[in-house]
Amino acid sequence: MAAAVSTPIPDQRQAILDAALAVLARDGEAAFTVRRIAEEAGCSTTGVYTWFGGKAGLVDAIFIDGFESFDAALAPAYASGDVGASGRAYRRWALDNPTRFLVMFGRAVPDVLPGDAALERGYESFRRLVEHVHAIRPELSEDEAFDWAYHVNATVHGYVLTELTGMSTAPDRAEELYELGLRRLLEPLLRATDED
């Protein structure tokens, strides 16, 4: 009788990712170990290594899967051409997915740098913002659209990261101040469109 061949179970991949995020959110980056994550997921460390190759692979998977979810959340706003809506979707996604956001944008696991595939997925997401800006302001050069996208991205990122890390000086006004900042940020970008 032939020995049964063990094959990875797709649900196990998601269970391990969910466990990794739970450990990180609850216990911090010091607890983000293969052994601890396997315990949380109810599997052996072999399962983690089979799916992800180790701790760095887990971070990359959180990064890549996070950007898939992030881009899906922003896609309707991009399709509508509403840059303000995309800014609101950015904050909403971050508040709904704080641990993923901090892995992707805040180095929540500081001893692991994202690999090339993870970084490329992040750059792909940013290129979608550049395309969004260019669609709103088609007269801009590619470099100008990039510069505007970088400015928009860095600004909303700063607001959201301040809120998520509890560093806001006015936490009870976070949404109000975000909206105000978004309007002030986008007015110069949209002014030329309004004047057409």
N, C-alpha and C positions, 0 to 999 in steps of 0.2 A: 504494500500500500504506500503510495507516494505521500510524502509529508505535505501538509497544507502550506501554501505560500501566503505569508502575511502581506496584505496590500493596505496602503494608507486609506483611511476613511475620510472622504471630503469634509464631513461634519466635524471631524477631529481638528482639521486645520482652523476652522472658525472658532471652535471651543478653545483652542490654544491661544488664538489672537485675543479672544474675549478675556481669557484668564490673564494674559500679559497686561492688558489695559486695566483690569481690575486690580492686579497687584501694584501696578505703577500708581494708580489713582489713590489707593488705600494706604499703601506702605512706602511709597517713594522709590526713587531710583536705586537705593542701596539694596532693596529686596528684589530688584529686577534680575533674577538669576534663572537659568534654565531649570534647576531643581525646584525652585519655589513656584515657577510658572507651571511646571508639569504637575506638581501637587495640586495647584489650584484648578487645573484642567481635568484632573482625575486620570492622568495618563503617565506613562513612564517618560523619562528623559529622552528615550529613544524616539518617541513620537515627535518631540520638539525638534530633534536633530534630523529626523526623516523629512519633516515638512519644511524646516527653515534653516537647517545646518548649524544652528546655534543662536546666540544672543543677537549678533549683528544681523542675521537674516530675519529675525523677528522684528527688529527695528525697521529694516527695509520694508518688510511686508506691511507694517502699520503705516509707514510713510506712503507707500504706493496705494494701498487700499484706501487710505485716508484721502488722497488726492482724487481718486475715482469718485468717492462720495462727495467730496467738496465740489468738484467740477459739475457733478450732476445737480447739486443744490443751486449752483449759480447759472446753470444753462438756460433756464426759462428767462431770467433777467437779461442775459446776453442776447437771446433770441428776440426779445422785445425791443432791444436797443436802449434800455433804460439803465443807465450807469448808476443812478441812485439806488435802484432796486438791487443791483448786483452788490453794492456796498452793504445794504441791509441784509442780503442773503449771506454775505461773508460773516457778519457778526452773528446772525442767527445760527449758522452752522457751527461756529466756534463755541457758542454758548451751549449748544446741544451736544457737542463732541469735545469737551475741554481737554481730555487727556490726549486724544488724537492730535488736536491742534497744537498742544505743547510739545508733542514728539516732532511734529512736522515743522513747527515754526519757533520753538522755544528751547530746543536741545534738552528735552526732559530726561534723556539718558545721555549725559554729557561725555561718558567714556566711549561712546559708539558714534562714529561719523557715518552718515548715510553713504551707501555704496553708489557706484556710478548709475545703475539703473534707477535707484530711488531719486537721486538728484536730477536725472533726466526727466523723470515723471513730474517733479516739481517745476522744472523749467517749462515743460509742456503746458502745465497749468498756467504759468505766468504768460506764456505766448498767447493763450486764449484771451487774457486781459488786454494784451497789446492789440490783438485783432479787434476786440470790442471797442477800444479807444479809436482805432483807425476807422472802424465802421461809423462811429459817431462824427469823427472829424477826418473825412477822407482826404482833405487838402494837406494834412500833415505828412511830412516825410516819415519813412520807417523809423529813423532815429528819433524824431520828435514824438512819435506815437509811443516808442519804447520809453522815452524819458517821462512822458505823462503817466504811463502805466506804472512805472517804477515809483513815481511820486504818490500816486493814488494808493498803490499797494502798501508802501511803507507807512503812509499816514494811517490808513484804516487798521493796519497791523498794530501800530503803536497804541491806538485807542483800545483795541480788543485785548492785546496782551496786558495792558495796564489793568483792565477790568478783570480779566481771568486770574491774574496773579494776586489780586487783592491790594494792588498798589495805588488804586484810584484815591484821589483826595476828596472826591465827591461821589461815593459809591451809590448813594440814593438817587443820583441824577445821571447815571451812566448812559441810559438810553437817550435822554434829552441832550446831553452834551455830545454824544456820538452823532445824532441827527444834525446838530448845529455845526459840528466839525465837518460832516459830510457835505452840507450845503456850501460852506465856505470853501471847501476843497474843490468842489465841482463847478462852482459858479464861473471861474475863468475858463475852464475846459468847455463848458456848454455855451458860453456867451457868444462865440462865433456862430454856433448852430442856431441860436435864437435870432441872430441878426440876419440870417440868410432869408 
